């Protein structure tokens, strides 16, 4: 996976412990949260930018779904949640995954 411009955890961290390495890589990620309109006026919150080599996206999606009491799925390396959950998702990403608030971009829909 390194061939497509991605860095592996080993190349970022060298010989650091895994916990510290995950913290460093989570601080370098830029996460985008946006709301899309789908068929019949339904809104879907899309979370992009979480690195699948650092986070298990299915586990993160499961945690978000249970914490926010909504349905959702993982598709094409991004998480989709039912409804407009931008503010609540941002809080969970900061509190539980340790992603810095300045690395989370909320994209306003037009």
Secondary structure, DSSP 8 states (H G I E B T S, - for coil): -GGGT---HHHHHTT--HHHHHHHHHHH--EEEEEEE-GGG-EEEEEE---TTTS-HHHHHHHHHHHHT--EEEETTEEEEEB--HHHHHHHHHHHH---GGGEEEE---
